[in-house]
């Protein structure tokens, strides 16, 4: 499995370390999100531990409110994380458009976030924790 097995459909996000594309697997036509990270940016910003943790977490955690990784591979200059594609965009994008969520919608999103954080915490993972220790892989969220 490698980058050549995917067709880039469109850019869906940009960050400090790389880009996220909507891609289609060339053989199955399944649609995914592919995060492409430049190794040099990760190394120069001293984010190697965080990037490895992100990969391990996404590959291990199975929960309806946490994006899961389907494939991961690398080239000499880049890392590739292929994840399930979830159409709809970021929560902040919707908040920016609506300015304010109704109480009902806010409760709905808060409940999803709490359940996702609970799952992570049950695995010993703290969101944005810099020096995360190895998490327990025997427990899975249902």
Z-matrix of the N, CA and C atoms (Angstrom, degrees):
N
C 1 1.449
C 2 1.524 1 107.88
N 3 1.307 2 116.05 1 132.75
C 4 1.457 3 120.59 2 178.35
C 5 1.515 4 111.19 3 -155.80
N 6 1.312 5 116.14 4 176.67
C 7 1.465 6 121.70 5 -177.88
C 8 1.529 7 112.00 6 -57.77
N 9 1.328 8 116.29 7 -30.43
C 10 1.464 9 120.80 8 -179.08
C 11 1.531 10 112.47 9 -68.19
N 12 1.327 11 117.93 10 -13.18
C 13 1.463 12 122.17 11 178.96
C 14 1.527 13 112.84 12 -84.37
N 15 1.329 14 116.58 13 -0.70
C 16 1.460 15 121.58 14 -176.27
C 17 1.517 16 111.00 15 -125.49
N 18 1.322 17 115.01 16 145.35
C 19 1.462 18 121.84 17 176.31
C 20 1.526 19 107.40 18 -107.15
N 21 1.331 20 117.19 19 123.33
C 22 1.462 21 120.72 20 178.16
C 23 1.522 22 108.89 21 -73.50
N 24 1.339 23 115.13 22 125.03
C 25 1.462 24 120.63 23 179.16
C 26 1.529 25 110.89 24 -93.89
N 27 1.336 26 115.34 25 -48.31
C 28 1.466 27 118.95 26 177.67
C 29 1.523 28 110.65 27 -165.98
N 30 1.316 29 114.65 28 156.73
C 31 1.459 30 121.90 29 176.01
C 32 1.525 31 107.80 30 -77.82
N 33 1.339 32 117.11 31 128.18
C 34 1.470 33 119.32 32 -179.80
C 35 1.519 34 113.03 33 -118.15
N 36 1.337 35 117.99 34 -5.12
C 37 1.457 36 119.70 35 177.97
C 38 1.512 37 112.06 36 -171.88
N 39 1.344 38 115.11 37 152.50
C 40 1.458 39 122.42 38 178.57
C 41 1.507 40 108.64 39 -133.01
N 42 1.320 41 116.50 40 143.16
C 43 1.451 42 120.82 41 177.66
C 44 1.514 43 110.57 42 -141.06
N 45 1.320 44 115.38 43 -173.40
C 46 1.462 45 121.01 44 -178.05
C 47 1.526 46 112.59 45 -67.35
N 48 1.332 47 117.41 46 -28.26
C 49 1.460 48 120.49 47 -173.95
C 50 1.520 49 113.58 48 -106.86
N 51 1.320 50 118.28 49 -13.26
C 52 1.454 51 119.16 50 -177.90
C 53 1.511 52 112.74 51 174.99
N 54 1.325 53 114.47 52 -156.83
C 55 1.459 54 121.54 53 -175.38
C 56 1.530 55 110.21 54 -131.78
N 57 1.334 56 114.96 55 158.94
C 58 1.465 57 121.41 56 175.57
C 59 1.530 58 107.27 57 -120.68
N 60 1.313 59 114.91 58 129.33
C 61 1.460 60 121.69 59 -179.12
C 62 1.515 61 110.36 60 -118.48
N 63 1.326 62 115.60 61 149.65
C 64 1.449 63 120.44 62 165.26
C 65 1.521 64 104.00 63 -84.71
N 66 1.337 65 116.49 64 126.25
C 67 1.465 66 121.01 65 -177.43
C 68 1.523 67 110.16 66 -128.88
N 69 1.322 68 114.21 67 161.07
C 70 1.454 69 120.23 68 175.89
C 71 1.526 70 107.40 69 -124.00
N 72 1.343 71 115.63 70 131.81
C 73 1.467 72 119.73 71 177.02
C 74 1.521 73 107.59 72 -68.90
N 75 1.322 74 117.16 73 128.15
C 76 1.463 75 121.21 74 -172.58
C 77 1.529 76 114.03 75 -65.33
N 78 1.331 77 117.97 76 -25.61
C 79 1.472 78 119.52 77 -178.75
C 80 1.521 79 113.28 78 -94.80
N 81 1.346 80 117.21 79 -38.44
C 82 1.464 81 120.05 80 -174.93
C 83 1.526 82 113.16 81 -99.09
N 84 1.324 83 117.16 82 -15.66
C 85 1.475 84 123.41 83 -174.27
C 86 1.522 85 113.01 84 65.55
N 87 1.337 86 118.78 85 10.81
C 88 1.463 87 121.20 86 174.70
C 89 1.529 88 109.41 87 -68.33
N 90 1.326 89 115.88 88 142.06
C 91 1.461 90 121.58 89 -178.91
C 92 1.525 91 109.47 90 -98.55
N 93 1.325 92 115.90 91 136.15
C 94 1.459 93 122.82 92 -179.44
C 95 1.531 94 109.67 93 -137.57
N 96 1.315 95 114.85 94 170.74
C 97 1.468 96 121.69 95 168.18
C 98 1.527 97 105.65 96 -105.02
N 99 1.326 98 116.67 97 131.51
C 100 1.461 99 120.65 98 179.75
C 101 1.524 100 109.43 99 -118.68
N 102 1.327 101 114.46 100 116.94
C 103 1.463 102 121.05 101 176.73
C 104 1.522 103 107.36 102 -91.91
N 105 1.333 104 116.06 103 122.73
C 106 1.456 105 121.96 104 -178.54
C 107 1.527 106 107.53 105 -113.19
N 108 1.336 107 115.34 106 116.53
C 109 1.463 108 121.55 107 -176.91
C 110 1.520 109 109.93 108 -113.48
N 111 1.324 110 116.33 109 134.47
C 112 1.457 111 120.33 110 176.58
C 113 1.526 112 109.00 111 -83.84
N 114 1.324 113 115.86 112 124.06
C 115 1.462 114 121.07 113 -178.13
C 116 1.525 115 112.20 114 -58.30
N 117 1.312 116 117.11 115 -38.61
C 118 1.464 117 120.60 116 -177.74
C 119 1.530 118 111.01 117 -61.99
N 120 1.342 119 117.72 118 -38.26
C 121 1.472 120 120.90 119 178.62
C 122 1.524 121 110.81 120 -67.76
N 123 1.319 122 116.50 121 -39.69
C 124 1.469 123 120.76 122 179.45
C 125 1.522 124 109.93 123 -64.57
N 126 1.317 125 115.57 124 -43.77
C 127 1.463 126 120.43 125 -178.18
C 128 1.535 127 112.09 126 -68.79
N 129 1.335 128 117.39 127 -46.94
C 130 1.467 129 119.98 128 -177.07
C 131 1.524 130 112.15 129 -68.36
N 132 1.321 131 117.74 130 -26.38
C 133 1.467 132 121.00 131 178.23
C 134 1.523 133 111.87 132 -96.28
N 135 1.331 134 115.77 133 8.83
C 136 1.466 135 122.42 134 175.95
C 137 1.536 136 112.53 135 55.45
N 138 1.328 137 116.58 136 47.66
C 139 1.466 138 121.91 137 -178.41
C 140 1.524 139 112.66 138 -114.13
N 141 1.304 140 117.33 139 27.06
C 142 1.460 141 120.67 140 -177.62
C 143 1.527 142 111.04 141 -65.64
N 144 1.321 143 117.58 142 -46.97
C 145 1.471 144 121.37 143 -179.29
C 146 1.524 145 110.78 144 -62.46
N 147 1.335 146 116.86 145 -44.10
C 148 1.461 147 120.46 146 -179.26
C 149 1.531 148 111.43 147 -63.92
N 150 1.333 149 116.55 148 -40.00
C 151 1.461 150 120.26 149 -178.88
C 152 1.527 151 110.77 150 -67.92
N 153 1.334 152 117.14 151 -41.61
C 154 1.469 153 120.07 152 176.44
C 155 1.525 154 110.62 153 -63.31
N 156 1.327 155 116.42 154 -40.23
C 157 1.467 156 120.10 155 178.34
C 158 1.518 157 110.92 156 -63.55
N 159 1.330 158 116.80 157 -43.46
C 160 1.467 159 120.62 158 178.63
C 161 1.517 160 110.80 159 -58.42
N 162 1.322 161 116.21 160 -44.88
C 163 1.461 162 120.48 161 179.63
C 164 1.528 163 110.97 162 -62.85
N 165 1.331 164 116.65 163 -47.10
C 166 1.469 165 120.87 164 -179.58
C 167 1.523 166 111.73 165 -61.48
N 168 1.312 167 116.29 166 -42.92
C 169 1.467 168 120.93 167 -178.70
C 170 1.523 169 110.62 168 -64.78
N 171 1.338 170 116.88 169 -49.96
C 172 1.466 171 119.67 170 -178.53
C 173 1.520 172 112.12 171 -64.37
N 174 1.323 173 117.64 172 -31.61
C 175 1.469 174 120.72 173 -179.82
C 176 1.520 175 112.28 174 -76.09
N 177 1.326 176 117.44 175 -25.34
C 178 1.465 177 121.31 176 -173.40
C 179 1.527 178 113.90 177 -100.21
N 180 1.309 179 117.38 178 -44.63
C 181 1.465 180 121.52 179 -173.61
C 182 1.524 181 110.79 180 -72.24
N 183 1.296 182 115.51 181 131.26
C 184 1.470 183 122.57 182 175.61
C 185 1.518 184 107.28 183 -121.44
N 186 1.325 185 116.28 184 108.24
C 187 1.461 186 121.63 185 -177.83
C 188 1.524 187 108.04 186 -154.65
N 189 1.317 188 117.99 187 141.78
C 190 1.474 189 119.67 188 -176.33
C 191 1.529 190 114.82 189 -64.15
N 192 1.326 191 118.94 190 -18.29
C 193 1.462 192 120.88 191 -178.44
C 194 1.522 193 112.92 192 -111.16
N 195 1.323 194 116.41 193 15.59
C 196 1.463 195 121.94 194 176.48
C 197 1.523 196 107.63 195 -128.23
N 198 1.319 197 116.39 196 127.57
C 199 1.458 198 120.97 197 -179.51
C 200 1.527 199 109.40 198 -64.06
N 201 1.321 200 115.54 199 133.18
C 202 1.467 201 119.13 200 179.84
C 203 1.525 202 110.46 201 -106.40
N 204 1.317 203 113.69 202 150.32
C 205 1.462 204 120.61 203 179.24
C 206 1.518 205 109.46 204 -88.96
N 207 1.315 206 114.90 205 139.18
C 208 1.460 207 121.01 206 177.41
C 209 1.523 208 111.14 207 -101.13
N 210 1.344 209 116.61 208 -40.63
C 211 1.460 210 122.33 209 -178.91
C 212 1.524 211 109.20 210 -145.49
N 213 1.313 212 116.30 211 154.89
C 214 1.459 213 122.18 212 172.20
C 215 1.522 214 107.67 213 -145.70
N 216 1.317 215 115.82 214 136.78
C 217 1.457 216 120.94 215 178.17
C 218 1.520 217 107.98 216 -156.89
N 219 1.327 218 116.50 217 175.43
C 220 1.454 219 119.72 218 -177.71
C 221 1.514 220 110.97 219 -147.26
N 222 1.322 221 113.83 220 159.04
C 223 1.461 222 121.73 221 170.70
C 224 1.529 223 105.87 222 -115.18
N 225 1.286 224 117.29 223 -172.58
C 226 1.465 225 119.30 224 -179.68
C 227 1.524 226 112.16 225 -66.63
N 228 1.336 227 117.54 226 -25.85
C 229 1.465 228 120.65 227 -175.99
C 230 1.523 229 115.24 228 -116.78
N 231 1.335 230 117.66 229 -13.12
C 232 1.462 231 119.91 230 -173.43
C 233 1.521 232 112.63 231 -136.21
N 234 1.344 233 114.36 232 154.63
C 235 1.461 234 122.93 233 170.24
C 236 1.523 235 107.35 234 -108.85
N 237 1.320 236 116.26 235 145.24
C 238 1.462 237 121.82 236 -179.72
C 239 1.518 238 109.16 237 -127.15
N 240 1.326 239 116.56 238 124.30
C 241 1.454 240 122.49 239 173.58
C 242 1.529 241 106.78 240 -115.02
N 243 1.312 242 117.38 241 115.60
C 244 1.462 243 121.62 242 179.17
C 245 1.519 244 107.11 243 -102.27
N 246 1.334 245 115.27 244 119.18
C 247 1.460 246 121.73 245 -173.85
C 248 1.525 247 110.18 246 -121.65
N 249 1.314 248 114.65 247 166.76
C 250 1.454 249 118.01 248 174.16
C 251 1.527 250 107.98 249 -61.18
N 252 1.320 251 116.44 250 143.02
C 253 1.457 252 121.21 251 178.40
C 254 1.519 253 108.64 252 -91.39
N 255 1.321 254 116.19 253 120.84
C 256 1.457 255 121.87 254 179.18
C 257 1.515 256 108.17 255 -113.93
N 258 1.303 257 115.67 256 106.40
C 259 1.458 258 121.14 257 -177.94
C 260 1.526 259 110.08 258 -72.33
N 261 1.289 260 117.19 259 141.39
C 262 1.455 261 120.09 260 176.20
C 263 1.513 262 113.86 261 137.22
N 264 1.299 263 118.15 262 -24.27
C 265 1.456 264 120.80 263 177.23
C 266 1.515 265 113.69 264 87.59
N 267 1.322 266 114.65 265 179.74
C 268 1.459 267 121.49 266 -177.90
C 269 1.524 268 110.97 267 -79.40
N 270 1.303 269 115.43 268 151.54
C 271 1.463 270 121.94 269 178.50
C 272 1.528 271 110.68 270 -58.34
N 273 1.342 272 116.69 271 -42.30
C 274 1.461 273 120.48 272 -179.10
C 275 1.527 274 111.43 273 -60.06
N 276 1.326 275 117.81 274 -36.03
C 277 1.463 276 122.05 275 177.78
C 278 1.535 277 110.51 276 -59.83
N 279 1.322 278 116.16 277 -44.93
C 280 1.471 279 120.45 278 -179.12
C 281 1.530 280 111.41 279 -69.04
N 282 1.316 281 115.94 280 -36.87
C 283 1.465 282 120.04 281 177.63
C 284 1.531 283 110.48 282 -65.52
N 285 1.325 284 116.41 283 -40.42
C 286 1.461 285 120.57 284 178.48
C 287 1.532 286 110.88 285 -61.55
N 288 1.316 287 117.11 286 -38.96
C 289 1.468 288 121.35 287 -179.77
C 290 1.528 289 111.02 288 -71.28
N 291 1.342 290 116.42 289 -46.83
C 292 1.465 291 120.64 290 -175.55
C 293 1.521 292 113.26 291 -82.41
N 294 1.326 293 117.49 292 -15.96
C 295 1.477 294 124.08 293 -177.67
C 296 1.526 295 112.63 294 70.38
N 297 1.309 296 116.80 295 -41.33
C 298 1.465 297 121.60 296 -178.84
C 299 1.521 298 108.62 297 -153.87
N 300 1.341 299 115.37 298 132.10
C 301 1.458 300 119.57 299 177.58
C 302 1.521 301 109.60 300 -84.36
N 303 1.322 302 115.16 301 149.29
C 304 1.459 303 119.37 302 171.85
C 305 1.527 304 107.50 303 -64.45
N 306 1.317 305 116.75 304 160.84
C 307 1.465 306 119.81 305 179.28
C 308 1.525 307 110.69 306 -59.66
N 309 1.311 308 116.27 307 -39.80
C 310 1.473 309 120.82 308 -179.02
C 311 1.530 310 110.82 309 -63.03
N 312 1.323 311 116.89 310 -45.61
C 313 1.455 312 120.98 311 -179.67
C 314 1.534 313 110.52 312 -67.81
N 315 1.324 314 117.09 313 -39.47
C 316 1.472 315 121.05 314 178.55
C 317 1.524 316 110.64 315 -62.89
N 318 1.330 317 117.40 316 -41.49
C 319 1.460 318 120.78 317 177.32
C 320 1.527 319 111.36 318 -62.69
N 321 1.321 320 115.75 319 -41.35
C 322 1.466 321 121.54 320 179.47
C 323 1.526 322 110.70 321 -60.58
N 324 1.332 323 117.51 322 -51.67
C 325 1.466 324 121.21 323 -179.85
C 326 1.528 325 111.27 324 -65.27
N 327 1.318 326 117.23 325 -39.76
C 328 1.476 327 120.72 326 178.94
C 329 1.525 328 110.34 327 -61.79
N 330 1.323 329 117.47 328 -41.02
C 331 1.467 330 120.91 329 179.67
C 332 1.534 331 110.71 330 -63.53
N 333 1.331 332 117.56 331 -42.39
C 334 1.459 333 120.73 332 178.22
C 335 1.530 334 110.87 333 -62.48
N 336 1.319 335 116.69 334 -44.18
C 337 1.462 336 121.37 335 -179.50
C 338 1.526 337 110.63 336 -64.30
N 339 1.319 338 116.99 337 -43.47
C 340 1.468 339 120.93 338 179.69
C 341 1.527 340 110.82 339 -62.31
N 342 1.326 341 117.72 340 -43.54
C 343 1.468 342 120.61 341 178.89
C 344 1.530 343 111.52 342 -63.65
N 345 1.330 344 117.07 343 -39.59
C 346 1.465 345 120.14 344 178.09
C 347 1.527 346 110.93 345 -66.44
N 348 1.325 347 117.10 346 -44.31
C 349 1.468 348 120.56 347 178.71
C 350 1.531 349 111.12 348 -64.73
N 351 1.326 350 116.63 349 -38.62
C 352 1.459 351 120.44 350 177.43
C 353 1.526 352 110.62 351 -60.05
N 354 1.320 353 116.67 352 -43.42
C 355 1.458 354 121.07 353 178.20
C 356 1.527 355 110.56 354 -60.54
N 357 1.322 356 116.79 355 -47.73
C 358 1.465 357 120.71 356 179.23
C 359 1.526 358 111.14 357 -60.94
N 360 1.328 359 116.13 358 -45.68
C 361 1.463 360 120.32 359 -179.38
C 362 1.529 361 111.45 360 -63.58
N 363 1.335 362 117.22 361 -36.09
C 364 1.465 363 120.69 362 176.97
C 365 1.525 364 112.41 363 -63.62
N 366 1.326 365 116.20 364 -21.58
C 367 1.457 366 121.74 365 176.77
C 368 1.532 367 111.90 366 -97.65
N 369 1.322 368 117.00 367 8.05
C 370 1.464 369 120.32 368 179.68
C 371 1.506 370 113.76 369 77.05
N 372 1.329 371 116.63 370 20.51
C 373 1.463 372 121.34 371 -179.39
C 374 1.518 373 108.46 372 -106.12
N 375 1.313 374 115.33 373 131.41
C 376 1.460 375 120.98 374 176.55
C 377 1.518 376 106.50 375 -111.61
N 378 1.321 377 117.75 376 125.78
C 379 1.454 378 121.76 377 -177.18
C 380 1.523 379 111.05 378 -56.33
N 381 1.321 380 115.99 379 130.58
C 382 1.470 381 124.73 380 -179.50
C 383 1.520 382 113.18 381 64.42
N 384 1.321 383 117.00 382 19.36
C 385 1.449 384 120.78 383 178.09
C 386 1.522 385 108.16 384 -74.39
N 387 1.310 386 117.64 385 122.93
C 388 1.454 387 121.85 386 -172.93
C 389 1.521 388 112.60 387 -69.38
N 390 1.301 389 117.94 388 -47.94
C 391 1.454 390 120.37 389 -175.48
C 392 1.518 391 110.71 390 -107.02
N 393 1.295 392 115.74 391 59.21
C 394 1.460 393 122.37 392 -177.71
C 395 1.524 394 109.59 393 -64.68
N 396 1.317 395 116.44 394 134.74
C 397 1.456 396 121.28 395 176.49
C 398 1.518 397 108.72 396 -86.31
N 399 1.326 398 115.84 397 162.93
C 400 1.460 399 119.84 398 178.43
C 401 1.516 400 109.32 399 -53.59
N 402 1.304 401 116.58 400 133.09
C 403 1.453 402 120.47 401 -178.39
C 404 1.514 403 110.39 402 -96.17
N 405 1.293 404 114.46 403 159.85
C 406 1.466 405 121.95 404 -178.35
C 407 1.523 406 108.86 405 -73.41
N 408 1.332 407 117.58 406 119.32
C 409 1.469 408 120.42 407 -177.45
C 410 1.524 409 112.63 408 -95.31
N 411 1.320 410 117.69 409 -4.11
C 412 1.470 411 119.24 410 -179.02
C 413 1.521 412 112.16 411 -80.07
N 414 1.341 413 116.32 412 -23.70
C 415 1.463 414 119.30 413 179.58
C 416 1.521 415 108.69 414 -93.03
N 417 1.296 416 117.38 415 139.23
C 418 1.451 417 121.38 416 176.56
C 419 1.516 418 109.27 417 -129.72
N 420 1.309 419 115.20 418 148.51
C 421 1.459 420 120.79 419 177.15
C 422 1.522 421 107.46 420 -80.08
N 423 1.317 422 116.23 421 143.42
C 424 1.460 423 118.12 422 179.89
C 425 1.502 424 110.41 423 -110.45
